[in-house]
């Protein structure tokens, strides 16, 4: 008893300073932010572990909105890890919570995730139900960005169902939506989707025209996965036209992409195309590809996983975990207190780090606010005027003009999606390395952190100046495809959600 009392005293001592730190965010929110960051870094296994902890914390705190965010994140992480039955479980739980909230935008997001899961499992009939329902809610939410995404998803669904006229209609509508939004990178994706339907309909001239636009656009935007799919499509078309030499070039490019991404399904498509294109000119190489294709075809998705996912399609629900065996429980009791102490210590560090990062972000935002240009386009004349007045500018002035120009370039690129480090460096007429070194020397911050601060400064201004503008629209104008991702980034920067910020 004395030992137990001693340990509880230690716990209470640790908890006291944590109460003061908790003002910067609950345990669930901090863990969710950490999981989101790990996901952005593509550390999926670690992101999964932390997101599961965040989910438990959100449920303990009765934070329904945070719980839904964690479930959505876990669904997406499990898609990346290839565990589709887990992804479906989390996505359906998320949808139930979103349905209770009555938020059509959140519901359309969950339905989009569910459709993606079933398409990944090649179950288009299940995906069809979710994607059509998602389109309904997306229209109610007036979210043109997600509406375009869902139309693209519908195009893929109907292509797999061999309803290619309908697939082409949805892909064309999605392309026209992206065109209105000015998102060139997404326009390339939609053209690739149109090409799939056009190839199936044997409208090869139109398909070639679509791919001729899609492939350079996908290369420029860095959308490697979609580029691989488009290269497979182009290879198939060229093979059907008897141009096997050109077809091999595209199939090989696709194969290298899918090998790097461990995408077995699309690797199999590349292998099959290479077999067909090489079998008359290089039969030995062709047979190598065919052997690998046959091995992949039978092992991509095992039967048990497919049956489990079908169970979720029939009726939402999942059983409680079985009680752990006695020996494991005994071991846990032995290490419980020590584990809790370590967890609290880590939590304390996480709270401190979250506070530090928030303060740093807010300082960056203040700097950007101080140099905000009243009208877009004033930077260039100002630069020219100041340069003419003083051709021997000192370093401080050059640095200030550099940052002003950077703020303008990023703001111009946010609504079109051209605000990545490479795109911004190119617009600044610098190599990525030169741009990174220059920004670090001027601000002490990385390009990613500074660009994020520009997004957040713009978001705060839009929320304040446009009280009737939807959060989804603000997210779009600040370069975010997903409202949930925007909300998490905003809360990390300001400590409150976009809605709470506007209410203040």
C-alpha positions as CSV (number, residue, x, y, z in Angstrom):
1,X,0.0,0.0,0.0
2,X,2.8,2.4,0.9
3,X,4.5,1.8,-2.5
4,X,1.2,2.4,-4.3
5,X,0.6,5.6,-2.3
6,X,4.1,6.8,-3.2
7,X,3.6,6.3,-6.9
8,X,0.3,8.1,-6.8
9,X,2.0,11.0,-5.1
10,X,4.5,11.1,-8.0
11,X,1.6,11.1,-10.5
12,X,-0.1,14.0,-8.8
13,X,3.1,16.0,-8.7
14,X,3.6,15.5,-12.4
15,X,0.0,16.4,-13.2
16,X,0.1,19.8,-11.5
17,X,2.4,21.5,-14.0
18,X,0.6,19.8,-16.8
19,X,-2.7,21.6,-15.8
20,X,-1.0,24.9,-16.6
21,X,0.2,23.6,-19.9
22,X,-3.2,22.2,-20.9
23,X,-4.4,25.7,-21.7
24,X,-2.6,25.2,-25.0
25,X,-4.8,22.2,-25.9
26,X,-6.2,19.0,-24.6
27,X,-4.2,15.8,-24.6
28,X,-6.4,14.5,-27.5
29,X,-5.8,17.6,-29.6
30,X,-2.0,17.5,-29.1
31,X,-1.9,13.8,-30.0
32,X,-4.0,14.5,-33.1
33,X,-1.7,17.3,-34.2
34,X,1.3,15.0,-33.8
35,X,-0.4,12.2,-35.7
36,X,-1.3,14.6,-38.5
37,X,2.3,15.8,-38.7
38,X,3.6,12.2,-38.9
39,X,1.1,11.5,-41.7
40,X,2.3,14.5,-43.6
41,X,5.9,13.1,-43.2
42,X,4.6,9.8,-44.6
43,X,5.5,8.0,-41.3
44,X,2.3,6.0,-41.5
45,X,3.0,3.3,-38.9
46,X,3.9,5.9,-36.3
47,X,1.1,8.1,-37.3
48,X,-1.3,5.2,-36.9
49,X,-0.1,4.5,-33.3
50,X,-0.4,8.2,-32.2
51,X,-3.7,8.7,-34.0
52,X,-5.1,5.7,-32.1
53,X,-4.0,7.3,-28.8
54,X,-5.5,10.6,-29.9
55,X,-8.8,8.8,-30.6
56,X,-9.0,7.3,-27.2
57,X,-8.2,10.7,-25.6
58,X,-10.9,12.4,-27.7
59,X,-13.4,9.9,-26.5
60,X,-12.4,10.3,-22.9
61,X,-12.8,14.1,-23.3
62,X,-16.1,13.7,-25.1
63,X,-14.9,15.7,-28.0
64,X,-17.1,14.5,-30.8
65,X,-15.5,16.8,-33.5
66,X,-12.0,15.8,-32.5
67,X,-13.1,12.1,-32.4
68,X,-14.4,12.4,-36.0
69,X,-11.2,14.0,-37.2
70,X,-9.1,11.2,-35.6
71,X,-11.4,8.5,-37.2
72,X,-11.0,10.1,-40.6
73,X,-7.2,10.3,-40.2
74,X,-7.0,6.7,-39.1
75,X,-9.1,5.7,-42.1
76,X,-6.7,7.5,-44.5
77,X,-3.6,6.1,-42.8
78,X,-4.9,2.6,-43.1
79,X,-5.6,3.1,-46.8
80,X,-1.9,4.1,-47.1
81,X,-0.9,1.0,-45.2
82,X,-3.1,-1.2,-47.3
83,X,-5.3,-2.4,-44.4
84,X,-8.6,-1.7,-46.1
85,X,-10.9,-3.5,-43.6
86,X,-9.5,-1.3,-40.8
87,X,-9.9,1.7,-43.0
88,X,-13.5,0.9,-43.6
89,X,-14.1,0.4,-39.9
90,X,-12.8,3.8,-39.0
91,X,-14.4,5.6,-42.0
92,X,-17.9,4.2,-41.1
93,X,-17.5,5.3,-37.5
94,X,-16.5,8.7,-38.7
95,X,-19.6,8.9,-40.9
96,X,-21.9,8.0,-38.0
97,X,-20.5,10.9,-36.0
98,X,-20.7,13.3,-39.0
99,X,-24.3,12.3,-39.6
100,X,-25.1,13.1,-36.0
101,X,-23.5,16.5,-36.4
102,X,-25.7,17.2,-39.4
103,X,-22.8,18.9,-41.2
104,X,-23.2,18.1,-45.0
105,X,-19.5,19.1,-45.7
106,X,-18.2,16.6,-43.1
107,X,-20.5,13.9,-44.3
108,X,-19.4,14.4,-47.9
109,X,-15.8,14.1,-46.8
110,X,-16.5,10.8,-44.9
111,X,-18.4,9.4,-47.9
112,X,-15.6,10.3,-50.2
113,X,-13.1,8.4,-48.0
114,X,-15.5,5.3,-47.9
115,X,-15.8,5.4,-51.7
116,X,-12.0,5.5,-52.0
117,X,-11.6,2.5,-49.7
118,X,-14.0,0.3,-51.7
119,X,-12.5,1.4,-55.0
120,X,-9.1,0.4,-53.6
121,X,-10.6,-3.0,-52.9
122,X,-12.0,-3.2,-56.4
123,X,-15.6,-3.2,-55.1
124,X,-17.2,-0.5,-57.3
125,X,-20.8,-1.4,-56.5
126,X,-20.2,-0.5,-52.9
127,X,-18.2,2.5,-53.8
128,X,-21.1,3.7,-56.1
129,X,-23.5,4.0,-53.1
130,X,-21.1,6.2,-51.1
131,X,-19.9,8.4,-54.0
132,X,-23.5,9.3,-55.1
133,X,-24.5,10.1,-51.6
134,X,-21.3,12.1,-51.2
135,X,-22.2,14.2,-54.3
136,X,-25.6,15.0,-52.8
137,X,-24.1,16.3,-49.5
138,X,-21.3,18.1,-51.3
139,X,-23.9,20.1,-53.3
140,X,-25.7,20.9,-50.0
141,X,-22.5,22.1,-48.5
142,X,-21.7,24.2,-51.6
143,X,-18.1,22.9,-51.7
144,X,-17.0,23.0,-55.3
145,X,-13.6,21.5,-54.6
146,X,-14.9,18.3,-53.0
147,X,-17.7,18.1,-55.6
148,X,-15.1,18.0,-58.3
149,X,-13.2,15.3,-56.4
150,X,-16.4,13.2,-56.0
151,X,-17.3,13.5,-59.7
152,X,-13.8,12.2,-60.5
153,X,-14.4,9.3,-58.1
154,X,-17.7,8.6,-59.7
155,X,-16.0,8.5,-63.1
156,X,-13.6,5.8,-61.8
157,X,-16.5,3.8,-60.2
158,X,-18.5,3.7,-63.5
159,X,-15.4,2.8,-65.5
160,X,-14.9,-0.3,-63.3
161,X,-18.5,-1.1,-63.7
162,X,-18.0,-0.9,-67.5
163,X,-20.6,2.0,-67.8
164,X,-18.1,4.1,-69.7
165,X,-20.6,6.6,-71.2
166,X,-21.6,7.5,-67.7
167,X,-17.9,7.4,-66.6
168,X,-17.1,9.9,-69.3
169,X,-19.9,12.2,-68.3
170,X,-18.7,12.4,-64.7
171,X,-15.1,12.9,-65.7
172,X,-16.0,15.7,-68.1
173,X,-18.1,17.4,-65.4
174,X,-15.2,17.1,-63.0
175,X,-12.7,18.5,-65.6
176,X,-15.0,21.5,-66.2
177,X,-15.3,22.1,-62.4
178,X,-11.5,22.1,-62.0
179,X,-11.2,24.4,-65.0
180,X,-13.5,26.9,-63.2
181,X,-11.4,26.6,-60.0
182,X,-8.2,27.2,-62.0
183,X,-6.6,24.0,-60.6
184,X,-4.3,22.9,-63.5
185,X,-2.9,20.0,-61.6
186,X,-6.3,18.5,-60.9
187,X,-7.4,19.2,-64.5
188,X,-4.6,16.8,-65.6
189,X,-6.0,14.1,-63.3
190,X,-9.5,14.6,-64.7
191,X,-8.2,14.3,-68.3
192,X,-6.6,11.0,-67.3
193,X,-10.0,9.8,-66.0
194,X,-11.6,11.0,-69.2
195,X,-9.0,9.0,-71.2
196,X,-9.9,5.8,-69.3
197,X,-13.5,6.1,-70.4
198,X,-12.6,7.2,-74.0
199,X,-10.2,4.2,-74.5
200,X,-12.9,1.8,-73.3
201,X,-15.4,3.5,-75.8
202,X,-12.7,3.1,-78.5
203,X,-12.7,6.9,-79.1
204,X,-8.9,6.8,-79.5
205,X,-8.3,10.2,-81.0
206,X,-10.1,11.9,-78.2
207,X,-8.3,9.7,-75.7
208,X,-4.9,10.6,-77.1
209,X,-5.7,14.3,-77.0
210,X,-6.8,13.9,-73.3
211,X,-3.6,12.1,-72.4
212,X,-1.4,14.5,-74.3
213,X,-2.7,17.2,-71.9
214,X,-2.7,15.0,-68.8
215,X,0.8,13.5,-68.9
216,X,2.8,16.8,-69.0
217,X,0.4,18.3,-66.4
218,X,0.9,15.4,-64.1
219,X,4.7,15.6,-64.5
220,X,4.6,19.3,-63.8
221,X,2.5,19.0,-60.6
222,X,4.5,16.0,-59.3
223,X,1.4,13.8,-59.1
224,X,3.5,10.6,-59.6
225,X,0.8,8.0,-59.0
226,X,-1.6,9.5,-61.5
227,X,1.2,10.0,-63.9
228,X,1.9,6.2,-63.7
229,X,-1.7,5.4,-64.4
230,X,-1.7,7.8,-67.4
231,X,1.5,6.3,-68.8
232,X,-0.1,2.8,-68.6
233,X,-3.1,4.2,-70.5
234,X,-0.9,5.8,-73.1
235,X,1.1,2.6,-73.4
236,X,-2.1,0.6,-74.0
237,X,-3.2,2.9,-76.7
238,X,0.1,2.8,-78.5
239,X,0.2,-1.0,-78.3
240,X,-3.3,-1.1,-79.8
241,X,-2.1,1.1,-82.6
242,X,0.8,-1.3,-83.2
243,X,3.4,1.2,-81.9
244,X,5.0,-1.2,-79.5
245,X,8.4,0.6,-79.3
246,X,6.7,3.8,-78.0
247,X,4.4,1.8,-75.8
248,X,7.3,0.1,-74.0
249,X,8.7,3.5,-73.1
250,X,5.5,4.5,-71.3
251,X,5.0,1.1,-69.7
252,X,8.5,1.2,-68.3
253,X,8.0,4.7,-66.9
254,X,4.8,3.5,-65.2
255,X,6.5,0.3,-63.9
256,X,9.3,2.3,-62.2
257,X,6.7,4.5,-60.5
258,X,4.7,1.6,-59.2
259,X,7.7,-0.3,-58.0
260,X,8.8,2.7,-56.0
261,X,5.3,3.1,-54.5
262,X,4.8,-0.7,-53.9
263,X,1.5,-0.5,-55.8
264,X,1.0,-4.1,-56.8
265,X,-2.2,-3.7,-58.7
266,X,-0.8,-1.0,-61.1
267,X,2.5,-2.8,-61.3
268,X,0.6,-5.8,-62.6
269,X,-1.0,-3.6,-65.3
270,X,2.5,-2.3,-66.4
271,X,3.9,-5.8,-66.5
272,X,1.0,-7.1,-68.6
273,X,1.5,-4.2,-71.0
274,X,5.2,-4.8,-71.3
275,X,4.5,-8.5,-72.0
276,X,2.1,-7.7,-74.8
277,X,4.4,-5.0,-76.3
278,X,7.7,-7.0,-76.1
279,X,6.6,-10.6,-76.9
280,X,7.4,-10.3,-80.7
281,X,10.7,-8.3,-80.3
282,X,12.1,-9.6,-77.0
283,X,10.3,-12.8,-76.0
284,X,12.6,-13.6,-73.1
285,X,12.1,-10.2,-71.5
286,X,8.4,-10.5,-72.2
287,X,8.2,-13.8,-70.4
288,X,9.9,-12.3,-67.3
289,X,7.2,-9.6,-67.2
290,X,4.5,-12.2,-67.8
291,X,5.7,-14.5,-64.9
292,X,5.7,-11.5,-62.5
293,X,2.3,-10.4,-63.8
294,X,0.8,-13.9,-63.1
295,X,2.3,-14.0,-59.6
296,X,0.9,-10.6,-58.8
297,X,-2.5,-11.3,-60.2
298,X,-3.3,-14.0,-57.7
299,X,-1.8,-12.4,-54.6
300,X,-2.9,-8.7,-54.7
301,X,-5.9,-9.1,-52.4
302,X,-6.5,-12.1,-50.2
303,X,-9.9,-13.6,-49.9
304,X,-10.3,-13.1,-46.2
305,X,-9.8,-9.3,-46.4
306,X,-12.4,-9.0,-49.2
307,X,-15.0,-11.0,-47.2
308,X,-14.4,-8.9,-44.1
309,X,-14.9,-5.7,-46.1
310,X,-18.1,-7.1,-47.5
311,X,-19.4,-7.7,-44.0
312,X,-19.0,-4.0,-43.3
313,X,-20.8,-3.2,-46.5
314,X,-23.9,-5.2,-45.4
315,X,-24.3,-3.6,-42.0
316,X,-22.2,-1.1,-40.0
317,X,-21.0,-2.4,-36.7
318,X,-18.0,-4.2,-35.2
319,X,-17.7,-6.4,-32.2
320,X,-16.0,-5.5,-29.0
321,X,-12.4,-6.7,-28.5
322,X,-12.1,-10.0,-26.6
323,X,-10.9,-9.7,-23.0
324,X,-7.2,-10.0,-22.8
325,X,-5.7,-13.1,-21.3
326,X,-4.9,-13.1,-17.6
327,X,-1.2,-13.3,-17.9
328,X,-1.1,-10.2,-20.1
329,X,-3.3,-8.3,-17.6
330,X,-0.9,-9.3,-14.8
331,X,2.1,-8.0,-16.7
332,X,0.3,-4.8,-17.4
333,X,-0.5,-4.2,-13.8
334,X,3.2,-4.6,-12.9
335,X,4.2,-1.9,-15.4
336,X,1.1,0.3,-15.3
337,X,2.3,3.0,-13.0
338,X,5.7,3.3,-14.6
339,X,4.1,3.5,-18.0
340,X,1.7,6.2,-16.9
341,X,4.5,8.2,-15.5
342,X,6.4,7.9,-18.8
343,X,3.3,8.9,-20.8
344,X,2.7,12.0,-18.7
345,X,6.3,13.0,-19.1
346,X,6.0,12.6,-22.9
347,X,2.7,14.5,-22.7
348,X,4.4,17.3,-20.9
349,X,7.1,17.5,-23.6
350,X,4.4,17.4,-26.3
351,X,2.5,20.3,-24.6
352,X,5.7,22.4,-24.3
353,X,6.6,21.7,-28.0
354,X,3.1,22.5,-29.1
355,X,3.2,25.8,-27.3
356,X,6.6,26.6,-28.7
357,X,5.6,25.8,-32.3
358,X,2.4,27.9,-31.9
359,X,4.3,30.9,-30.6
360,X,6.8,30.6,-33.4
361,X,4.0,30.4,-36.0
362,X,2.2,33.4,-34.5
363,X,5.4,35.5,-34.6
364,X,5.8,34.6,-38.3
365,X,2.2,35.5,-38.9
366,X,2.7,38.9,-37.2
367,X,5.7,39.6,-39.4
368,X,3.7,38.8,-42.5
369,X,0.8,41.0,-41.3
370,X,3.2,43.9,-40.9
371,X,4.4,43.6,-44.5
372,X,1.0,42.8,-46.1
373,X,0.6,44.6,-49.4
374,X,-2.7,46.5,-49.6
375,X,-3.4,45.5,-53.2
376,X,-2.1,42.4,-55.1
377,X,0.4,43.5,-57.6
378,X,1.9,46.5,-55.7
379,X,5.1,44.6,-54.9
380,X,6.6,44.8,-58.4
381,X,6.1,48.6,-58.9
382,X,7.4,49.2,-55.4
383,X,10.5,47.0,-56.0
384,X,11.1,48.9,-59.3
385,X,10.7,52.3,-57.7
386,X,12.9,51.6,-54.8
387,X,15.5,50.1,-57.1
388,X,15.6,53.2,-59.2
389,X,15.9,55.4,-56.2
390,X,18.8,53.5,-54.8
391,X,20.7,51.2,-57.0
392,X,23.0,50.4,-54.1
393,X,20.4,49.0,-51.8
394,X,21.6,47.8,-48.4
395,X,21.2,44.2,-47.3
396,X,18.2,44.9,-45.0
397,X,16.2,46.5,-47.9
398,X,17.0,43.6,-50.2
399,X,15.9,41.1,-47.6
400,X,12.6,43.0,-47.0
401,X,11.9,43.1,-50.7
402,X,12.7,39.4,-51.0
403,X,10.2,38.5,-48.3
404,X,7.5,40.9,-49.7
405,X,7.9,39.2,-53.1
406,X,7.7,35.8,-51.5
407,X,4.5,36.7,-49.7
408,X,3.0,37.8,-53.0
409,X,4.1,34.7,-55.0
410,X,2.6,32.4,-52.4
411,X,-0.7,34.3,-52.1
412,X,-1.0,34.2,-55.9
413,X,-0.4,30.5,-56.0
414,X,-2.7,29.4,-53.1
415,X,-5.9,29.3,-55.1
416,X,-4.3,27.4,-58.0
417,X,-2.3,24.9,-55.9
418,X,1.1,26.3,-57.2
419,X,2.5,27.2,-53.8
420,X,4.8,24.2,-53.1
421,X,8.5,24.9,-52.5
422,X,9.6,24.0,-56.0
423,X,6.8,26.1,-57.7
424,X,7.6,29.1,-55.4
425,X,11.3,28.9,-56.0
426,X,10.8,28.7,-59.8
427,X,8.5,31.8,-59.6
428,X,11.3,33.6,-57.6
429,X,13.8,32.7,-60.4
430,X,15.8,30.6,-58.0
431,X,16.8,27.0,-57.6
432,X,15.2,25.2,-54.6
433,X,18.5,25.0,-52.8
434,X,19.3,28.7,-53.4
435,X,15.7,29.7,-52.3
436,X,15.9,27.6,-49.2
437,X,19.3,29.1,-48.1
438,X,18.2,32.6,-48.8
439,X,15.0,32.3,-46.8
440,X,16.8,30.6,-43.9
441,X,19.4,33.4,-43.8
442,X,16.7,36.1,-43.9
443,X,14.0,34.7,-41.6
444,X,15.6,31.7,-39.9
445,X,12.7,29.6,-41.0
446,X,12.3,26.7,-43.5
447,X,10.3,27.4,-46.7
448,X,7.5,25.0,-45.5
449,X,7.0,26.8,-42.2
450,X,7.0,30.3,-43.8
451,X,4.6,29.2,-46.6
452,X,2.3,27.7,-43.9
453,X,2.4,31.0,-42.0
454,X,1.4,32.9,-45.1
455,X,-1.6,30.5,-45.5
456,X,-2.7,31.0,-41.9
457,X,-2.3,34.8,-42.1
458,X,-4.5,34.8,-45.2
459,X,-7.0,32.5,-43.6
460,X,-7.4,34.7,-40.5
461,X,-8.0,37.7,-42.8
462,X,-10.6,36.0,-44.9
463,X,-12.4,34.8,-41.8
464,X,-12.5,38.3,-40.3
465,X,-13.3,40.2,-43.5
466,X,-15.8,37.8,-45.0
467,X,-18.2,36.6,-42.2
468,X,-20.6,34.9,-44.7
469,X,-17.9,33.0,-46.5
470,X,-18.0,29.2,-45.8
471,X,-15.1,27.6,-44.0
472,X,-14.8,25.2,-47.0
473,X,-14.3,28.2,-49.3
474,X,-11.7,29.8,-47.0
475,X,-9.9,26.5,-47.0
476,X,-9.9,26.4,-50.8
477,X,-8.6,30.0,-51.1
478,X,-5.8,29.1,-48.7
479,X,-4.6,26.1,-50.7
480,X,-6.3,23.2,-48.8
481,X,-8.2,20.4,-50.5
482,X,-9.7,19.1,-47.3
483,X,-11.6,21.3,-44.8
484,X,-10.6,18.9,-41.9
485,X,-6.9,19.3,-42.7
486,X,-7.3,23.1,-42.9
487,X,-9.1,23.1,-39.5
488,X,-6.3,21.2,-37.9
489,X,-3.6,23.5,-39.3
490,X,-5.5,26.6,-38.3
491,X,-6.0,25.3,-34.7
492,X,-2.3,24.5,-34.5
493,X,-1.5,28.1,-35.4
494,X,-4.2,30.0,-33.4
495,X,-5.3,27.6,-30.7
496,X,-8.9,27.7,-31.8
497,X,-10.9,26.3,-34.8
498,X,-11.7,28.6,-37.7
499,X,-15.4,28.8,-36.5
500,X,-14.3,29.8,-33.0
501,X,-11.9,32.4,-34.4
502,X,-14.6,34.0,-36.5
503,X,-16.9,33.9,-33.4
504,X,-14.4,35.9,-31.4
